[in-house]
Each structure stands twice: as C-alpha cells, then as structure tokens.
Amino acid sequence: MTVYEEIFEVIKQRKKAFEEGKAQENSYTCYLFEKGVDKICKKVGEEASETIIAAKNADNDELKNEINDLLYHLMVLCADRGLEWSEVEEVLNERNEKIGNLKKFHEVDKNT
C-alpha cells in the first residue's frame, strides 16, 4: 500500500465516523466534511495557489509542502464526492500508457 492509499484510507475512515455522528474531536478532516464541498473546494483552490507561488519563488522546501497540502485536500474532495483514490490512479495509469504517443494523444474527434 502506498502512502497515498494509506492517507486516503484514514480520510475515508474520518468521513465514515463523521457520517455516523462519531467525528473524531479536533479532526481537521472531519471539520472539512462538516463544512461541506464548498469549503473543501475553497481549500483546494487556496492550496493550488500556494503551490503556484512556491514554484514561482523557486523554494523547493515550500513547494514540496504545498504540493502535499494540495494532494491532501484533493483526497478529501475525492472522499467527499465518493470517488476512490484508485479511480484517480487508474486514469493516471491509462495516461501513462499514452506516453510517447504524442500525435495520438492530441487527436481531436471533430464529430463530437
């Protein structure tokens, strides 16, 4: 199990506890579920902006922390929407198979 899968499992456990009225006290993850999708999306946006700023500042220590904050909030969003992390990874795997096939990757179906 990857660290991402482990973290996502904890997030799902927190969501289940929240839904059952057994939210862990002082849990930031449960707080986000309580506030709902608008708050979660706001945090995703904030973390994305902070990631961009860290990259523009050429501060890799800050950047790696902001990327992790962004990934965490994206995982919370996935859990809130009922999207499994494995489904996200599946899309990444499918895209990975297209590496080196630039022409096919950029083809546009003009009939749709």
Backbone as CSV, one residue per row, in Angstrom:
resi,resn,N_x,N_y,N_z,CA_x,CA_y,CA_z,C_x,C_y,C_z
1,MET,0.849,-1.179,0.000,0.000,0.000,0.000,0.898,1.247,0.000
2,THR,0.595,2.175,-0.898,1.375,3.409,-0.974,0.955,4.366,0.143
3,VAL,1.779,5.344,0.384,1.446,6.342,1.400,0.160,7.068,1.026
4,TYR,-0.063,7.290,-0.265,-1.296,7.947,-0.694,-2.522,7.099,-0.355
5,GLU,-2.406,5.803,-0.598,-3.515,4.894,-0.272,-3.769,4.867,1.232
6,GLU,-2.699,4.870,2.015,-2.848,4.867,3.476,-3.547,6.134,3.961
7,ILE,-3.122,7.268,3.441,-3.744,8.540,3.835,-5.201,8.569,3.403
8,PHE,-5.480,8.097,2.189,-6.856,8.099,1.707,-7.746,7.203,2.566
9,GLU,-7.215,6.092,3.022,-7.987,5.206,3.904,-8.332,5.913,5.219
10,VAL,-7.398,6.649,5.769,-7.664,7.413,7.005,-8.739,8.457,6.736
11,ILE,-8.646,9.150,5.603,-9.648,10.159,5.248,-11.027,9.511,5.140
12,LYS,-11.112,8.348,4.493,-12.402,7.653,4.381,-12.933,7.223,5.747
13,GLN,-12.040,6.786,6.635,-12.463,6.422,7.994,-13.025,7.630,8.722
14,ARG,-12.388,8.779,8.551,-12.871,10.015,9.187,-14.232,10.415,8.615
15,LYS,-14.405,10.228,7.311,-15.695,10.545,6.684,-16.789,9.646,7.239
16,LYS,-16.498,8.369,7.345,-17.479,7.424,7.875,-17.838,7.782,9.314
17,ALA,-16.845,8.080,10.128,-17.089,8.468,11.515,-17.936,9.730,11.566
18,PHE,-17.641,10.698,10.710,-18.424,11.933,10.655,-19.876,11.632,10.304
19,GLU,-20.082,10.799,9.283,-21.430,10.459,8.842,-22.210,9.713,9.917
20,GLU,-21.516,8.966,10.759,-22.164,8.213,11.838,-22.320,9.047,13.105
21,GLY,-21.932,10.308,13.048,-22.027,11.173,14.211,-20.963,10.903,15.253
22,LYS,-19.890,10.270,14.836,-18.799,9.918,15.751,-17.500,10.584,15.324
23,ALA,-17.604,11.826,14.858,-16.423,12.536,14.362,-15.370,12.645,15.448
24,GLN,-14.143,12.400,15.045,-13.023,12.496,15.977,-12.853,13.957,16.385
25,GLU,-12.782,14.186,17.685,-12.636,15.540,18.201,-11.327,16.149,17.706
26,ASN,-11.383,17.407,17.334,-10.225,18.160,16.841,-9.654,17.600,15.540
27,SER,-10.461,16.885,14.762,-10.019,16.365,13.477,-10.289,17.404,12.390
28,TYR,-9.220,17.878,11.757,-9.365,18.835,10.667,-10.129,18.210,9.503
29,THR,-9.897,16.934,9.245,-10.586,16.243,8.160,-12.091,16.217,8.419
30,CYS,-12.499,15.894,9.649,-13.931,15.896,9.988,-14.518,17.294,9.885
31,TYR,-13.722,18.300,10.270,-14.155,19.701,10.139,-14.481,20.012,8.679
32,LEU,-13.612,19.568,7.771,-13.854,19.822,6.354,-15.129,19.130,5.879
33,PHE,-15.343,17.881,6.301,-16.579,17.183,5.919,-17.799,17.892,6.490
34,GLU,-17.678,18.400,7.697,-18.795,19.128,8.325,-19.131,20.392,7.527
35,LYS,-18.123,21.097,7.059,-18.338,22.349,6.331,-18.825,22.119,4.907
36,GLY,-18.507,20.954,4.351,-19.052,20.598,3.047,-18.163,20.897,1.862
37,VAL,-18.704,20.595,0.691,-17.934,20.650,-0.548,-17.453,22.062,-0.871
38,ASP,-18.226,23.093,-0.525,-17.779,24.453,-0.824,-16.485,24.783,-0.087
39,LYS,-16.411,24.429,1.182,-15.206,24.685,1.975,-14.042,23.843,1.450
40,ILE,-14.317,22.582,1.134,-13.265,21.700,0.621,-12.708,22.263,-0.688
41,CYS,-13.590,22.689,-1.585,-13.140,23.253,-2.863,-12.365,24.549,-2.647
42,LYS,-12.798,25.349,-1.701,-12.075,26.587,-1.383,-10.647,26.256,-0.947
43,LYS,-10.502,25.237,-0.112,-9.169,24.838,0.346,-8.326,24.291,-0.804
44,VAL,-8.928,23.536,-1.712,-8.197,23.037,-2.880,-7.666,24.226,-3.680
45,GLY,-8.514,25.225,-3.894,-8.091,26.417,-4.626,-6.969,27.166,-3.926
46,GLU,-7.098,27.324,-2.619,-6.058,28.009,-1.846,-4.731,27.265,-1.938
47,GLU,-4.784,25.958,-1.782,-3.548,25.171,-1.821,-2.944,25.161,-3.215
48,ALA,-3.776,25.161,-4.247,-3.260,25.232,-5.613,-2.527,26.563,-5.822
49,SER,-3.117,27.644,-5.341,-2.480,28.961,-5.453,-1.164,29.002,-4.690
50,GLU,-1.156,28.446,-3.490,0.071,28.427,-2.686,1.152,27.567,-3.343
51,THR,0.734,26.506,-4.030,1.683,25.672,-4.763,2.315,26.475,-5.898
52,ILE,1.500,27.223,-6.606,1.997,28.057,-7.700,2.982,29.098,-7.174
53,ILE,2.630,29.759,-6.087,3.504,30.785,-5.513,4.838,30.185,-5.083
54,ALA,4.791,29.028,-4.443,6.031,28.364,-4.013,6.905,28.018,-5.218
55,ALA,6.278,27.569,-6.300,7.038,27.241,-7.512,7.657,28.504,-8.107
56,LYS,6.877,29.579,-8.162,7.386,30.844,-8.703,8.499,31.414,-7.841
57,ASN,8.464,31.142,-6.542,9.501,31.616,-5.627,10.748,30.736,-5.660
58,ALA,10.676,29.655,-6.429,11.791,28.705,-6.553,12.236,28.173,-5.194
59,ASP,11.264,27.933,-4.336,11.537,27.422,-2.983,11.047,25.980,-2.910
60,ASN,11.931,25.025,-3.186,11.519,23.624,-3.234,11.082,23.074,-1.889
61,ASP,11.616,23.595,-0.786,11.147,23.149,0.529,9.691,23.550,0.720
62,GLU,9.373,24.782,0.373,7.983,25.246,0.459,7.120,24.509,-0.550
63,LEU,7.650,24.313,-1.748,6.887,23.666,-2.823,6.463,22.256,-2.451
64,LYS,7.377,21.465,-1.921,7.003,20.084,-1.581,5.942,20.046,-0.490
65,ASN,5.973,21.000,0.437,4.934,21.061,1.469,3.590,21.483,0.887
66,GLU,3.613,22.453,-0.005,2.356,22.908,-0.615,1.753,21.837,-1.516
67,ILE,2.593,21.097,-2.236,2.088,20.001,-3.063,1.388,18.966,-2.183
68,ASN,1.974,18.651,-1.040,1.342,17.692,-0.134,0.044,18.225,0.443
69,ASP,-0.002,19.510,0.761,-1.255,20.109,1.227,-2.328,20.012,0.150
70,LEU,-1.936,20.294,-1.102,-2.871,20.213,-2.218,-3.371,18.784,-2.409
71,LEU,-2.460,17.820,-2.386,-2.865,16.419,-2.550,-3.820,15.980,-1.446
72,TYR,-3.526,16.375,-0.205,-4.408,16.022,0.912,-5.825,16.564,0.667
73,HIS,-5.913,17.842,0.311,-7.237,18.430,0.112,-7.946,17.826,-1.100
74,LEU,-7.191,17.442,-2.127,-7.796,16.736,-3.258,-8.336,15.374,-2.825
75,MET,-7.626,14.704,-1.934,-8.097,13.424,-1.414,-9.377,13.592,-0.603
76,VAL,-9.439,14.642,0.192,-10.659,14.921,0.964,-11.814,15.178,-0.006
77,LEU,-11.550,15.929,-1.073,-12.573,16.187,-2.078,-13.043,14.886,-2.723
78,CYS,-12.104,14.018,-3.066,-12.470,12.720,-3.644,-13.367,11.938,-2.694
79,ALA,-12.956,11.856,-1.450,-13.745,11.105,-0.460,-15.126,11.721,-0.290
80,ASP,-15.193,13.034,-0.267,-16.484,13.714,-0.112,-17.417,13.403,-1.273
81,ARG,-16.863,13.295,-2.468,-17.657,13.034,-3.668,-17.852,11.548,-3.928
82,GLY,-17.267,10.689,-3.074,-17.423,9.249,-3.254,-16.537,8.676,-4.347
83,LEU,-15.469,9.377,-4.681,-14.530,8.948,-5.701,-13.353,8.265,-5.030
84,GLU,-13.093,7.031,-5.398,-11.986,6.284,-4.811,-10.658,6.773,-5.371
85,TRP,-9.643,6.805,-4.537,-8.307,7.209,-4.989,-7.806,6.271,-6.082
86,SER,-8.192,4.999,-6.003,-7.770,4.026,-7.027,-8.315,4.414,-8.403
87,GLU,-9.469,5.083,-8.446,-10.023,5.535,-9.718,-9.168,6.650,-10.315
88,VAL,-8.646,7.513,-9.461,-7.747,8.582,-9.907,-6.461,7.966,-10.441
89,GLU,-5.933,7.004,-9.706,-4.712,6.322,-10.140,-4.930,5.578,-11.457
90,GLU,-6.114,5.023,-11.629,-6.430,4.292,-12.861,-6.325,5.211,-14.075
91,VAL,-6.842,6.430,-13.951,-6.752,7.393,-15.049,-5.287,7.738,-15.322
92,LEU,-4.522,7.917,-14.256,-3.093,8.210,-14.420,-2.382,7.060,-15.124
93,ASN,-2.720,5.835,-14.759,-2.126,4.667,-15.430,-2.492,4.630,-16.909
94,GLU,-3.753,4.955,-17.221,-4.183,4.979,-18.620,-3.406,6.038,-19.398
95,ARG,-3.216,7.189,-18.786,-2.464,8.259,-19.446,-0.991,7.884,-19.591
96,ASN,-0.471,7.163,-18.614,0.919,6.730,-18.675,1.162,5.827,-19.877
97,GLU,0.158,5.046,-20.247,0.278,4.159,-21.404,0.386,4.945,-22.701
98,LYS,-0.039,6.196,-22.690,-0.008,7.032,-23.886,1.311,7.779,-24.046
99,ILE,2.196,7.676,-23.071,3.478,8.373,-23.145,4.225,7.928,-24.392
100,GLY,4.742,8.885,-25.107,5.490,8.580,-26.324,4.600,8.516,-27.549
101,ASN,3.325,8.732,-27.372,2.386,8.692,-28.489,1.706,10.056,-28.593
102,LEU,2.514,11.085,-28.778,2.043,12.460,-28.743,0.963,12.736,-29.781
103,LYS,1.153,12.256,-31.013,0.179,12.525,-32.062,-1.192,11.947,-31.699
104,LYS,-1.223,10.711,-31.261,-2.490,10.080,-30.891,-3.115,10.767,-29.682
105,PHE,-2.287,11.190,-28.728,-2.770,11.834,-27.510,-3.493,13.135,-27.823
106,HIS,-3.056,13.844,-28.865,-3.631,15.141,-29.178,-4.666,15.107,-30.302
107,GLU,-5.047,13.932,-30.743,-6.063,13.827,-31.784,-7.383,14.366,-31.253
108,VAL,-8.108,15.048,-32.120,-9.410,15.597,-31.756,-10.462,14.932,-32.614
109,ASP,-11.519,14.474,-31.968,-12.629,13.891,-32.706,-13.552,15.044,-33.096
110,LYS,-13.522,15.401,-34.373,-14.289,16.555,-34.863,-15.784,16.263,-34.975
111,ASN,-16.172,15.006,-34.741,-17.583,14.636,-34.831,-18.318,14.782,-33.499
112,THR,-17.590,15.152,-32.452,-18.256,15.282,-31.138,-18.289,16.716,-30.708
